[in-house]
Amino acid sequence: MDRPRIDELLAQAGNSRYSLTIIAAKRARQINNYYNSLGEGMFDEFPPPLVNSRSKNLLTIAFEEIAEGKIHFTSKG
């Protein structure tokens, strides 16, 4: 994966690789649930992908959303 670069992603996730991993995994699950719910007619429950991507890999789509600032991270604590 050349784009987005890890340093771009870390800046969006509070410079924590752990936070970046959790954010991307949760978002990839949301995108997966969106695609699975299309056949069932439940469009309101899960948000669609927020970027146009050539990739079919859900994790790559999540990383692209994070890099473009479509997904925001707020730390608790």
N, CA, C and O atoms as a GROMACS GRO file, in nm:
protein
  308
    1MET      N    1   0.084  -0.117   0.000
    1MET     CA    2   0.000   0.000   0.000
    1MET      C    3   0.089   0.123   0.000
    1MET      O    4   0.156   0.150   0.100
    2ASP      N    5   0.091   0.197  -0.108
    2ASP     CA    6   0.172   0.317  -0.120
    2ASP      C    7   0.100   0.441  -0.067
    2ASP      O    8   0.162   0.527  -0.004
    3ARG      N    9  -0.026   0.449  -0.092
    3ARG     CA   10  -0.106   0.564  -0.050
    3ARG      C   11  -0.220   0.517   0.033
    3ARG      O   12  -0.278   0.414  -0.002
    4PRO      N   13  -0.258   0.578   0.136
    4PRO     CA   14  -0.188   0.688   0.202
    4PRO      C   15  -0.068   0.639   0.284
    4PRO      O   16  -0.062   0.524   0.325
    5ARG      N   17   0.025   0.728   0.305
    5ARG     CA   18   0.146   0.693   0.379
    5ARG      C   19   0.117   0.689   0.528
    5ARG      O   20   0.026   0.756   0.576
    6ILE      N   21   0.195   0.610   0.600
    6ILE     CA   22   0.172   0.590   0.743
    6ILE      C   23   0.187   0.720   0.822
    6ILE      O   24   0.114   0.741   0.919
    7ASP      N   25   0.279   0.807   0.783
    7ASP     CA   26   0.296   0.933   0.858
    7ASP      C   27   0.174   1.024   0.842
    7ASP      O   28   0.140   1.097   0.934
    8GLU      N   29   0.109   1.019   0.726
    8GLU     CA   30  -0.014   1.096   0.706
    8GLU      C   31  -0.125   1.042   0.796
    8GLU      O   32  -0.203   1.118   0.854
    9LEU      N   33  -0.132   0.911   0.804
    9LEU     CA   34  -0.235   0.846   0.885
    9LEU      C   35  -0.213   0.870   1.034
    9LEU      O   36  -0.309   0.896   1.107
   10LEU      N   37  -0.090   0.861   1.079
   10LEU     CA   38  -0.062   0.880   1.221
   10LEU      C   39  -0.096   1.021   1.267
   10LEU      O   40  -0.141   1.039   1.380
   11ALA      N   41  -0.075   1.118   1.182
   11ALA     CA   42  -0.108   1.256   1.219
   11ALA      C   43  -0.258   1.270   1.246
   11ALA      O   44  -0.299   1.349   1.332
   12GLN      N   45  -0.340   1.195   1.174
   12GLN     CA   46  -0.485   1.201   1.191
   12GLN      C   47  -0.532   1.122   1.313
   12GLN      O   48  -0.644   1.144   1.360
   13ALA      N   49  -0.450   1.033   1.366
   13ALA     CA   50  -0.489   0.945   1.476
   13ALA      C   51  -0.413   0.974   1.604
   13ALA      O   52  -0.392   0.884   1.685
   14GLY      N   53  -0.372   1.097   1.622
   14GLY     CA   54  -0.303   1.132   1.746
   14GLY      C   55  -0.166   1.071   1.762
   14GLY      O   56  -0.120   1.053   1.874
   15ASN      N   57  -0.099   1.039   1.652
   15ASN     CA   58   0.035   0.980   1.650
   15ASN      C   59   0.045   0.848   1.725
   15ASN      O   60   0.150   0.815   1.780
   16SER      N   61  -0.062   0.774   1.728
   16SER     CA   62  -0.063   0.645   1.796
   16SER      C   63  -0.099   0.535   1.696
   16SER      O   64  -0.207   0.537   1.636
   17ARG      N   65  -0.008   0.441   1.679
   17ARG     CA   66  -0.036   0.329   1.588
   17ARG      C   67  -0.152   0.244   1.638
   17ARG      O   68  -0.231   0.193   1.559
   18TYR      N   69  -0.162   0.230   1.769
   18TYR     CA   70  -0.272   0.153   1.826
   18TYR      C   71  -0.407   0.219   1.794
   18TYR      O   72  -0.500   0.152   1.751
   19SER      N   73  -0.416   0.350   1.814
   19SER     CA   74  -0.540   0.423   1.783
   19SER      C   75  -0.574   0.414   1.635
   19SER      O   76  -0.690   0.395   1.599
   20LEU      N   77  -0.474   0.426   1.552
   20LEU     CA   78  -0.494   0.416   1.408
   20LEU      C   79  -0.551   0.279   1.371
   20LEU      O   80  -0.642   0.269   1.289
   21THR      N   81  -0.497   0.174   1.431
   21THR     CA   82  -0.544   0.038   1.404
   21THR      C   83  -0.689   0.021   1.446
   21THR      O   84  -0.769  -0.035   1.371
   22ILE      N   85  -0.724   0.069   1.564
   22ILE     CA   86  -0.860   0.056   1.614
   22ILE      C   87  -0.958   0.136   1.528
   22ILE      O   88  -1.064   0.086   1.492
   23ILE      N   89  -0.922   0.259   1.494
   23ILE     CA   90  -1.009   0.344   1.412
   23ILE      C   91  -1.034   0.279   1.276
   23ILE      O   92  -1.148   0.270   1.231
   24ALA      N   93  -0.928   0.235   1.211
   24ALA     CA   94  -0.940   0.176   1.078
   24ALA      C   95  -1.021   0.046   1.081
   24ALA      O   96  -1.103   0.021   0.992
   25ALA      N   97  -0.999  -0.037   1.182
   25ALA     CA   98  -1.073  -0.163   1.192
   25ALA      C   99  -1.222  -0.139   1.214
   25ALA      O  100  -1.305  -0.206   1.152
   26LYS      N  101  -1.255  -0.046   1.302
   26LYS     CA  102  -1.397  -0.016   1.327
   26LYS      C  103  -1.464   0.040   1.203
   26LYS      O  104  -1.577   0.004   1.171
   27ARG      N  105  -1.394   0.128   1.132
   27ARG     CA  106  -1.452   0.188   1.012
   27ARG      C  107  -1.467   0.084   0.902
   27ARG      O  108  -1.567   0.085   0.830
   28ALA      N  109  -1.370  -0.006   0.887
   28ALA     CA  110  -1.380  -0.112   0.786
   28ALA      C  111  -1.500  -0.202   0.817
   28ALA      O  112  -1.569  -0.246   0.725
   29ARG      N  113  -1.525  -0.230   0.946
   29ARG     CA  114  -1.642  -0.308   0.984
   29ARG      C  115  -1.771  -0.236   0.949
   29ARG      O  116  -1.867  -0.298   0.904
   30GLN      N  117  -1.775  -0.104   0.969
   30GLN     CA  118  -1.894  -0.026   0.934
   30GLN      C  119  -1.920  -0.031   0.784
   30GLN      O  120  -2.034  -0.046   0.740
   31ILE      N  121  -1.815  -0.018   0.705
   31ILE     CA  122  -1.830  -0.023   0.559
   31ILE      C  123  -1.878  -0.162   0.517
   31ILE      O  124  -1.964  -0.173   0.430
   32ASN      N  125  -1.824  -0.266   0.577
   32ASN     CA  126  -1.867  -0.402   0.547
   32ASN      C  127  -2.015  -0.420   0.581
   32ASN      O  128  -2.090  -0.478   0.502
   33ASN      N  129  -2.057  -0.371   0.696
   33ASN     CA  130  -2.197  -0.380   0.735
   33ASN      C  131  -2.287  -0.303   0.639
   33ASN      O  132  -2.399  -0.345   0.611
   34TYR      N  133  -2.239  -0.190   0.589
   34TYR     CA  134  -2.315  -0.112   0.490
   34TYR      C  135  -2.339  -0.196   0.365
   34TYR      O  136  -2.453  -0.206   0.318
   35TYR      N  137  -2.234  -0.256   0.311
   35TYR     CA  138  -2.249  -0.336   0.190
   35TYR      C  139  -2.338  -0.458   0.214
   35TYR      O  140  -2.415  -0.498   0.126
   36ASN      N  141  -2.328  -0.518   0.332
   36ASN     CA  142  -2.411  -0.634   0.363
   36ASN      C  143  -2.558  -0.596   0.380
   36ASN      O  144  -2.646  -0.678   0.354
   37SER      N  145  -2.585  -0.474   0.424
   37SER     CA  146  -2.723  -0.432   0.447
   37SER      C  147  -2.791  -0.380   0.322
   37SER      O  148  -2.912  -0.358   0.324
   38LEU      N  149  -2.720  -0.360   0.214
   38LEU     CA  150  -2.780  -0.309   0.091
   38LEU      C  151  -2.890  -0.400   0.039
   38LEU      O  152  -2.994  -0.352  -0.005
   39GLY      N  153  -2.869  -0.529   0.044
   39GLY     CA  154  -2.968  -0.624  -0.004
   39GLY      C  155  -3.090  -0.634   0.086
   39GLY      O  156  -3.196  -0.680   0.044
   40GLU      N  157  -3.076  -0.590   0.210
   40GLU     CA  158  -3.184  -0.600   0.306
   40GLU      C  159  -3.266  -0.473   0.316
   40GLU      O  160  -3.367  -0.470   0.386
   41GLY      N  161  -3.225  -0.366   0.248
   41GLY     CA  162  -3.298  -0.241   0.248
   41GLY      C  163  -3.280  -0.156   0.372
   41GLY      O  164  -3.361  -0.067   0.398
   42MET      N  165  -3.175  -0.181   0.450
   42MET     CA  166  -3.148  -0.101   0.570
   42MET      C  167  -3.037  -0.001   0.538
   42MET      O  168  -2.919  -0.028   0.564
   43PHE      N  169  -3.073   0.113   0.481
   43PHE     CA  170  -2.972   0.210   0.438
   43PHE      C  171  -2.934   0.308   0.550
   43PHE      O  172  -2.827   0.367   0.544
   44ASP      N  173  -3.019   0.325   0.650
   44ASP     CA  174  -2.998   0.428   0.752
   44ASP      C  175  -2.899   0.387   0.859
   44ASP      O  176  -2.836   0.472   0.921
   45GLU      N  177  -2.884   0.259   0.881
   45GLU     CA  178  -2.810   0.211   0.996
   45GLU      C  179  -2.658   0.228   0.984
   45GLU      O  180  -2.593   0.260   1.083
   46PHE      N  181  -2.602   0.208   0.866
   46PHE     CA  182  -2.457   0.212   0.848
   46PHE      C  183  -2.422   0.314   0.741
   46PHE      O  184  -2.483   0.315   0.634
   47PRO      N  185  -2.322   0.402   0.767
   47PRO     CA  186  -2.284   0.501   0.668
   47PRO      C  187  -2.206   0.439   0.552
   47PRO      O  188  -2.127   0.348   0.572
   48PRO      N  189  -2.230   0.488   0.430
   48PRO     CA  190  -2.156   0.437   0.314
   48PRO      C  191  -2.012   0.487   0.316
   48PRO      O  192  -1.977   0.574   0.396
   49PRO      N  193  -1.927   0.434   0.229
   49PRO     CA  194  -1.790   0.486   0.219
   49PRO      C  195  -1.793   0.635   0.188
   49PRO      O  196  -1.875   0.682   0.110
   50LEU      N  197  -1.702   0.710   0.251
   50LEU     CA  198  -1.699   0.855   0.239
   50LEU      C  199  -1.603   0.905   0.131
   50LEU      O  200  -1.593   1.025   0.108
   51VAL      N  201  -1.532   0.814   0.066
   51VAL     CA  202  -1.440   0.851  -0.041
   51VAL      C  203  -1.463   0.760  -0.161
   51VAL      O  204  -1.511   0.647  -0.148
   52ASN      N  205  -1.428   0.810  -0.277
   52ASN     CA  206  -1.429   0.726  -0.397
   52ASN      C  207  -1.293   0.659  -0.405
   52ASN      O  208  -1.190   0.726  -0.408
   53SER      N  209  -1.294   0.528  -0.408
   53SER     CA  210  -1.169   0.453  -0.406
   53SER      C  211  -1.168   0.351  -0.518
   53SER      O  212  -1.272   0.294  -0.554
   54ARG      N  213  -1.050   0.327  -0.573
   54ARG     CA  214  -1.035   0.221  -0.672
   54ARG      C  215  -1.020   0.086  -0.605
   54ARG      O  216  -1.034  -0.018  -0.670
   55SER      N  217  -0.992   0.087  -0.476
   55SER     CA  218  -0.968  -0.036  -0.402
   55SER      C  219  -1.099  -0.101  -0.360
   55SER      O  220  -1.198  -0.034  -0.332
   56LYS      N  221  -1.096  -0.232  -0.357
   56LYS     CA  222  -1.209  -0.308  -0.304
   56LYS      C  223  -1.182  -0.354  -0.161
   56LYS      O  224  -1.269  -0.411  -0.095
   57ASN      N  225  -1.060  -0.331  -0.114
   57ASN     CA  226  -1.021  -0.369   0.021
   57ASN      C  227  -1.080  -0.269   0.120
   57ASN      O  228  -1.051  -0.150   0.112
   58LEU      N  229  -1.162  -0.317   0.213
   58LEU     CA  230  -1.232  -0.229   0.307
   58LEU      C  231  -1.135  -0.155   0.400
   58LEU      O  232  -1.160  -0.040   0.435
   59LEU      N  233  -1.027  -0.218   0.438
   59LEU     CA  234  -0.930  -0.153   0.525
   59LEU      C  235  -0.859  -0.040   0.451
   59LEU      O  236  -0.831   0.065   0.509
   60THR      N  237  -0.829  -0.060   0.325
   60THR     CA  238  -0.768   0.046   0.245
   60THR      C  239  -0.863   0.164   0.231
   60THR      O  240  -0.820   0.279   0.240
   61ILE      N  241  -0.991   0.137   0.210
   61ILE     CA  242  -1.090   0.245   0.202
   61ILE      C  243  -1.095   0.321   0.334
   61ILE      O  244  -1.101   0.444   0.334
   62ALA      N  245  -1.092   0.249   0.446
   62ALA     CA  246  -1.092   0.314   0.577
   62ALA      C  247  -0.968   0.401   0.594
   62ALA      O  248  -0.978   0.513   0.645
   63PHE      N  249  -0.851   0.352   0.554
   63PHE     CA  250  -0.728   0.432   0.563
   63PHE      C  251  -0.738   0.558   0.475
   63PHE      O  252  -0.692   0.664   0.516
   64GLU      N  253  -0.796   0.546   0.357
   64GLU     CA  254  -0.812   0.662   0.270
   64GLU      C  255  -0.904   0.766   0.333
   64GLU      O  256  -0.880   0.886   0.321
   65GLU      N  257  -1.010   0.720   0.399
   65GLU     CA  258  -1.100   0.812   0.467
   65GLU      C  259  -1.028   0.885   0.580
   65GLU      O  260  -1.047   1.005   0.600
   66ILE      N  261  -0.947   0.813   0.654
   66ILE     CA  262  -0.871   0.874   0.764
   66ILE      C  263  -0.772   0.976   0.710
   66ILE      O  264  -0.760   1.086   0.764
   67ALA      N  265  -0.700   0.941   0.603
   67ALA     CA  266  -0.601   1.032   0.544
   67ALA      C  267  -0.664   1.160   0.491
   67ALA      O  268  -0.603   1.266   0.497
   68GLU      N  269  -0.787   1.151   0.440
   68GLU     CA  270  -0.854   1.269   0.386
   68GLU      C  271  -0.928   1.349   0.493
   68GLU      O  272  -0.988   1.451   0.463
   69GLY      N  273  -0.922   1.303   0.617
   69GLY     CA  274  -0.986   1.376   0.726
   69GLY      C  275  -1.136   1.356   0.735
   69GLY      O  276  -1.205   1.434   0.800
   70LYS      N  277  -1.187   1.252   0.671
   70LYS     CA  278  -1.331   1.223   0.676
   70LYS      C  279  -1.369   1.157   0.808
   70LYS      O  280  -1.485   1.165   0.850
   71ILE      N  281  -1.274   1.090   0.872
   71ILE     CA  282  -1.294   1.024   1.000
   71ILE      C  283  -1.213   1.102   1.102
   71ILE      O  284  -1.094   1.125   1.083
   72HIS      N  285  -1.278   1.141   1.211
   72HIS     CA  286  -1.210   1.219   1.315
   72HIS      C  287  -1.191   1.135   1.440
   72HIS      O  288  -1.277   1.055   1.477
   73PHE      N  289  -1.079   1.155   1.505
   73PHE     CA  290  -1.040   1.081   1.624
   73PHE      C  291  -1.047   1.172   1.744
   73PHE      O  292  -0.994   1.284   1.742
   74THR      N  293  -1.113   1.126   1.849
   74THR     CA  294  -1.118   1.199   1.975
   74THR      C  295  -1.072   1.105   2.085
   74THR      O  296  -1.130   0.997   2.103
   75SER      N  297  -0.971   1.144   2.158
   75SER     CA  298  -0.921   1.057   2.264
   75SER      C  299  -1.000   1.080   2.392
   75SER      O  300  -1.042   1.192   2.421
   76LYS      N  301  -1.019   0.974   2.465
   76LYS     CA  302  -1.086   0.982   2.594
   76LYS      C  303  -0.978   0.978   2.702
   76LYS      O  304  -0.884   0.900   2.694
   77GLY      N  305  -0.994   1.062   2.801
   77GLY     CA  306  -0.898   1.054   2.910
   77GLY      C  307  -0.834   1.178   2.944
   77GLY      O  308  -0.751   1.182   3.035
   0.00000   0.00000   0.00000
